Amino acid sequence: MSQSGSNKDVSEEHLPSEQATAGTGTVAVAEAPFADPGLPPHEHRIQDIDKKAAKRSERVVAFLFTLSMLATIGFIAAYVAIPIEKIVYIFPIGNISALNFSLGVTLGAALFCIGAGAVHWARTLMSDVETAQERHPIEAEPEVKAKVMADFKAGAEESGFGRRKLIRTTMFGALAMVPLSGLVLLRDLGPLPETKLRHTLWERGKLLVNVNTQEPLRPEDVAVGSLTFAQPEGLEEDEHDFQKEIAKAALMIVRLQPENIKDKRELDWSHEGIVAYSKICTHVGCPISLYEQQTHHVLCPCHQSTFDLSDGGRVIFGPAGHALPQLRIGVNKDGYLEALDDFAEPVGPSFWERG
């Protein structure tokens, strides 16, 4: 009988040994029909056979570790020497804290050099000979299990843990209270917020400065239907706390016809129809930048919260939880718009201790 081409291509030495038993139709198969291929031949590295190459690798590893030490020294020096308020310009990042940048670069270099040195050491100098280890059952033998349980019971009885209730109770109390000491360390993570989230740089007499021109605003600078962004007088972009303060004090100014203002307090806090509201959305703190002239609505681009600036900044759509805070404004003796007080309520999203 002729065999198919696929069967002819298979070497007989790789086929399992089988023997048909006459009359029964059963086949006996060998226990290990496939041979263990074993490990490939070990290939020596250049460092294994050339002492000069091994020395070079050793010097590379030592050099990386030395760089790590120097970077650590640089980290400490930067922490001590660079003032926290110093701002530098780094292309293409822009204005950034000199201290934060220095600490990040030096610490990153220190950690990277340690890792790179360890990897180079392992790949070029440590032994790379492959070893095979036979697998064994993970669980212990029944005799070992029985002995461990017997030893545990004997130890528990000898300790008196079960019958000495005073010791047991006080031990549980001590173990439960020890983690509380870790809460004290949280105090050093930074200063307490206190009332900082409730107040901004706005105060009576602070001029409203145009964000784009950096010039104080007059009433005639604000046209009906326009949207103008302002910040407090004296807040400079190169200051260390600029981002923190502008995130609370950012202001948007709109001029409405006084007869279109529906909310009495809003009208009282405005000047000739000019109203000033916080630019920070009360949902998650995104900056609001879209204004619709006809409806006097402003829209947050992040999650589409919509506020009515003609009706006390109340929420008319979206996930925001409360109205936009309004800033009470007026005009000083020189004819410039000024704040008459800080915001009456905290700006931005709600926070856990907000009453």
Secondary structure, DSSP 8 states (H G I E B T S, - for coil): ----HHHHTS-GGGS----B-TTT--B---S--S-----------HHHH-HHHHHHHHHHHHHHHHHHHHHHHHHHHHHHHS-TT-EEEETTTEEEEHHHHHHHHHHHHHHHHHHHHHHHHHHHTS-----------SS--HHHHHHHHHHHHHHHHHHTTTT-HHHHHHHHHHHHHTTHHHHHHGGGGS---TTGGG--S--TT-BEEETTT--B--GGGS-BT-EEEEEETT--TTSTTHHHHHHHH-EEEEE--GGG---HHHHHTSBTTEEEEESB-TTT--B--EEETTTTEEE-TTT--EEETTTTTEEEESS--S---EE-EEE-TTS-EEESSS-SS--SS--TT--
